[in-house]
Amino acid sequence: MADLDNLKDTKDYHFDIPARNEAFFLKGAGALDWGMQNRLARIFNPRSGRTVMLAIDHGYFLGPTSGLERIDVNIVPLLPYCDALMLTRGILRTTVPPAFKHGVVMRATGGPSIRKELSNELLAVGMEDALRMNVSAMAVQVYIGGEYETQTVNNMTRMVDMGNRYGMPTLGVTAVGKDMVRDAQYFRLATRICAELGAQFVKTYHVAEGFETVTASCPVPIVMAGGKKLPAIDALTMAYRAVSEGAAGVDMGRNIFQSEAPVAMIQAVQKVVHELMKPEHAFELYRTLKEEQKATVVA
């Protein structure tokens, strides 16, 4: 029992200061429960409102692709520089140090390999296991226009229902089949469907024309997918354009871990996303850091 002797009278009520109740910083997230907002704040930097997610989940359908042969060697050194990590539960449990303090976005769907029809996915991770792993969000692939479109939409809505029950955000990932047109019209459709059906944020690709209409018409944050490997200056330019046109960050994989200097590249991407550093300046930073790291290795 607390000691009741010598209790002091309360006095610091600060009558001159109105009670503060700050609005949550993310688009479309103001009415979410505290737990869900807290998880989103692990993924998105509250100062900039944006994120640099590092995507390393490719192995769930590609196997050990280039740059991901050894996660412990190639990826763990990058962890201090990302805001969130997108990966599978197998890699989280086997390879990511438990001291990692940033956001974890868990790939929640799977099924076919690259040798089969990719849209034939099902939920592959349960909510109980996600909570056990203390993840920040669950990612569900949605194939609008794909052969198994309805099935993948159903995967996402089931995850949204479970997430709402337990305070876990759902990331809707707009997957694009081989024969689909990648333009603003398609991505407006795909991202809006994900948001309308409850996803708290959406991952989609950048397009050269009309990307600002995609971000403007989606009522939740959009994170740009990095896509195929590009020259460093082109990847930095794409990231700059995406955030300048309304994206709440990027989720890059191959453009970072397949870079000639991955640690330098992820730091340059951080500058573009959070500080809106111009691509040409970020590229110079990348080159400088790359040379410094080379010198360190030689020494």
N, C-alpha and C positions, 0 to 999 in steps of 0.2 A: 504493500500500500504506500502511496506517495506520502512524503512528509508534509503535514499540514501546518507545521509551525513556521512562523515568520514569513507568511505569504505576503507579497506586495500587492497593493491595489493596482488594478489595471488602469492605464492612463493614455497609452499611445494609440488613440483611435483614428488619428489623421483625418479629422472632420473636413479639412480643406482640400482633400484629395479624393476625387470621385473614384468609385470602385472601377477597376479595369477588367475588361473581358475582351481580350484581343481576338479579332477574327482570325481563323486559320488561313494560312497563306496560299493554299493550293486552290486552283480553280475547281469549282463544283464540289468541294469537300467540306464546306462550312457546317453542314448539318450532320456530319458523320459522328459516330461515337468517339469518345476520347481515345480508346484503345486503337481504333482504326487510324485516327489522325496521328497518333504517336508512331504507329508503324510506318505510315507514309512519310513522317518527318525523319525517319531513319534512312529513307531512300532519297528524298529531295532535300537539298540544302536549304534551311529556312532563310538564310541571308539572301540568296539569289533566287530561290524558288525553283531551281533547276537541279538536274542530276547528271552525273556521268556514270552510267551503268556499264560494267564490264561483262560482256556476254561470253560465257565459256560452256554453254549447254549443247554445243553442236554434236557432241559425241553420242547423244541419245538416239540419233538416227544415222550419223555419219561414221561413228567409231572414232579412232584416234587420228583426226585430221591434222594437217600440217600446223604446227604451233601448239597443239594440244596433246602431243605424244606423252609428255610428262608434265602434268599439272603442277607437281611439287617443284619442279625446276623452272618451268617457263612462266607460270601464272602467280605463284605465291609471292614473288618479289614485286608484283604489280599491285597487290592488295592495299598497301597504304595510300595509293593514289586514286582509288575509285570511291565513289559515294555508295555504290551498291554493286552486288555481284549477282549475276543471273546464271544459274547452274542447276544441276540435277542433285537429288538427295544422295546419290551414291558418291559423287565427288565431294559434296559437303562433308559427309561423314568420314570419308577415308583420307581426305587430303587437306581440307581447309583448317587452319589452326583455330581452335576454339576461342582464342583471344581476339579474333577478328570482330571488330565492333561496329562495322558499317552495316547497311541494309543487305538482306539476303532475299532475292526474288527466286522462288523455287519453280522450276519447270514441273507442271502438274499433269501434263498430258503426254501420251506416247503410244507406241504400238508398231507401226510399220517402219522399216528401214528405208534407206534411199533406193533400194531395189524394188519397192512396192509403191502403191498409191498412198502418198503421204497424208492425204486428207482423212484417211480411215483411222483416226486417232480416238482414243478413249481416255478417261481420267485414269491416271497411273499413280497418284499419291492421294492418300486420305487426309482429311483435316486433322485427325488426331495425331498423325505422324508429323504434320506440318507444325502443329503447336509444340510437339515434343522437341522439334528442332529449332524452335524459337525464330521462325522465319518472319520476314516483314511483308511478304505478298506472295500470291500464287499466280503463275503465268499459264494461261490457257490459249492454245493455238486455235484460231477461228478461220475457216476457209470459206469466205463468202464467194459463191460462184463455183466452188469445188464440187466434186462428185459426192462427197459426204458432208455438204454444207450443214444440213439440219442436225446431223449428229454432233458436229463440232460446236454449233451454237448451243445445243443442249448441254454439252460438256461445260461450256462457260456459264450458262444460267444455273446449273447445279452447283458449280463452284461459288458463284455469287451468293446463292442461298445459304450455303454452308459458311461462307465468309461473313455474311451479315450476322449469322447466329453467334459467331465466335470473335468478331472484331478483326477479321483478316481481309485485307484488300485483295481484289482480283485484277490482274493485268490481262486485258484482252489483246492478243497478238494477231494482227491481221496478216495471215499467211497468203501468199500469192502462188497459184499454180502455174505450171509451165506455159499454158496457153492463154493466160489472162493478161489484159492490157494494164500496164502500170501507169495510170494517169490520175489526175486530181478527181475526176468524176468517180472512178472506182474507189479511191481511198476515202472520199467523202461518204460514200455508201457504207463501206466496211467499218470505218471508225465510228460512224453515227450508230450503226446497229449495235456494236459492242457497248457503247455508252448508254443507248436507250434500254438495253437489256440488263444494265446494272454494273458493268465494269467500272472500277474507280479510276483507272487510267488505262491508256491504250498505247500500244507500240505499233508503229507503221513506218513505211518507207518515205523518203523524201522524193519529190518530183520537181523537175526544173520549172514547170509552169503551174501556177495555181496552188502551191502548197499552203499559202496563207489562207485559202478558202477551206482547206481541210482542217487546219487548227481552229479557225474561227467558228466553224459549224459543229465542232465537237465540244460538248459541254463539260468535258473532263480533260485533264492534262494529256498531251500527246508526247510520247518519247520517240525520237527518230531512230529507226533501225540502221545500223551501219552498213549492212549489205556486203557486197563482194569487195575484195581487196582492191584499193585504189592507190595511186601514188600519194605520198604524204600530203602534199600541198592540196590535192584534190579532196582528200578526206577532210582536211581542216576547213576547206572552203565549204564543203557540203554541211559540216557541223555548224559553221557560222551562219550560213543561209537559213538552216532549219530553225535555230534559236531566234534569229532575227525575224523570222516569219511566223513566230508564235509557238514553236515547240518548247516543251518544258525540260529539255535535255536530250541526251543521246544514249543509245545502248549499242556500244561498239564492241565488236569481237575481232574479226580478222584484220581490220584496219589498225588494230593495236597489237595483238599477239603475233601477227605475221609481219609486223614492221621490222625494219633493220635494227631499230633501237626501241623496243616496246616501252621501256620505262620513260624514255624521253618523249615518246609519242603520247602516252597517256597524260603526261604533265602538260603538254601543249594543248591537248583537247580540253583539259580542265580550264586552262586560261581562256580558251574560246568560249566555252559554255558558261562559265561563271562570271567572267569579266568582259565578255564580248570583245576579246582581243582580235584584231583583224587577222585574217588568215596568213598574210605575208609576214606579219610580225610573229605569229605563232610558229610559222615554219622556220624562221630564223632562230627562235628559241629552241625548237626541236633540233636543229643542226648543231647549235651550241652545246646543248645537253648531251647530244650523241657523241660529240668529240670529247667532252669532259669524261664521259663514261668510258670511252675507249682508252683515254689516257690513264684512268684509274686502273683499268684491267692490265695495261702494260706495266704500270708501276708495281 
